[in-house]
């Protein structure tokens, strides 16, 4: 998602203020607007420094990291409460990944078609996306 966002920023800079690029830029902004809330649930997008975790709420990646630290600290089976926390984290992660896959499979191809028509290289998902 972050790579796609950087590519969309490059697209905006490339297109500039050309009148003919407005429909493409609108489609890119629409895709970005749909992608943003998914990314914001997965990671804290406002964190720029390590102490920013004190300023902004933790998102799924930080919550997983904290959870793993509590599990790794003990040499016993996870408690019922820990299993419930894991189930909740996993459910929320799967929910966001399903939203992302749906967006990537439905809206990204349409945006790529518009980009190709405008002579712009298409956006591709990386292996980790």
GIVENVEN-V88638 format. One record per residue. RES is the residue in three letters. SS is DSSP state (a for helix, b for strand, c for the rest). NEAR is the number of other C-alpha atoms within 8 Angstrom. D_CENTER is the distance of its C-alpha to the mean C-alpha in Angstrom with 2 decimals. Layout:
RES SS NEAR D_CENTER
RES SS NEAR D_CENTER
This chain:
UNK c 7 4.39
UNK a 5 6.57
UNK a 6 9.49
UNK a 10 9.14
UNK a 9 9.02
UNK a 8 12.03
UNK a 9 13.64
UNK a 10 13.52
UNK a 8 15.16
UNK a 8 17.65
UNK a 9 18.36
UNK a 9 19.19
UNK a 7 21.46
UNK a 6 23.04
UNK a 9 23.80
UNK c 7 25.18
UNK c 6 27.22
UNK c 7 28.75
UNK a 5 29.63
UNK a 5 28.88
UNK a 11 25.25
UNK a 9 24.54
UNK a 7 23.61
UNK a 11 21.14
UNK a 11 19.61
UNK a 8 19.52
UNK a 9 17.74
UNK a 10 15.12
UNK a 8 14.77
UNK a 8 14.62
UNK a 11 11.80
UNK a 10 9.84
UNK a 8 11.07
UNK a 9 9.88
UNK a 11 6.24
UNK a 8 6.43
UNK a 8 7.63
UNK a 11 5.23
UNK a 10 2.83
UNK a 10 6.58
UNK a 10 7.77
UNK a 11 6.34
UNK c 11 7.43
UNK c 11 10.01
UNK c 6 9.12
UNK c 6 12.89
UNK c 9 14.17
UNK c 5 16.17
UNK c 5 18.96
UNK a 6 19.70
UNK a 6 21.63
UNK a 10 18.88
UNK a 9 18.13
UNK a 6 21.43
UNK c 6 20.40
UNK c 9 17.05
UNK c 7 16.29
UNK c 10 14.78
UNK c 11 11.54
UNK a 12 11.26
UNK a 9 11.27
UNK a 9 14.23
UNK a 10 15.82
UNK a 9 15.89
UNK a 8 17.36
UNK a 8 19.95
UNK a 9 20.76
UNK a 8 21.39
UNK a 8 23.68
UNK a 8 25.72
UNK a 9 26.15
UNK a 7 27.06
UNK c 6 29.60
UNK c 6 31.83
UNK c 5 33.84
UNK c 4 34.08
UNK c 4 32.35
UNK c 8 29.52
UNK c 6 30.99
UNK a 6 30.47
UNK a 7 28.44
UNK a 9 26.15
UNK a 9 25.77
UNK a 8 24.87
UNK a 8 22.19
UNK a 9 20.74
UNK a 8 21.01
UNK a 8 19.16
UNK a 11 16.27
UNK a 8 16.17
UNK a 8 16.49
UNK a 9 13.57
UNK a 10 11.34
UNK a 8 12.89
UNK a 8 12.46
UNK a 11 8.67
UNK a 8 8.84
UNK a 8 11.61
UNK a 9 9.98
UNK a 10 7.40
UNK a 8 10.63
UNK a 8 12.61
UNK a 11 10.76
UNK a 9 10.80
UNK a 8 14.39
UNK a 8 15.67
UNK a 9 14.47
UNK a 11 13.55
UNK a 9 17.14
UNK a 8 18.67
UNK a 12 17.02
UNK a 10 18.13
UNK a 9 21.56
UNK a 9 21.87
UNK a 12 20.93
UNK a 10 23.48
UNK a 7 26.04
UNK c 8 25.60
UNK c 6 26.11
UNK c 7 22.67
UNK c 6 21.07
UNK c 8 18.40
UNK c 8 14.73
UNK c 5 14.22
UNK c 7 11.65
UNK c 5 12.45
UNK c 4 13.95
UNK c 4 11.26
UNK c 5 8.60
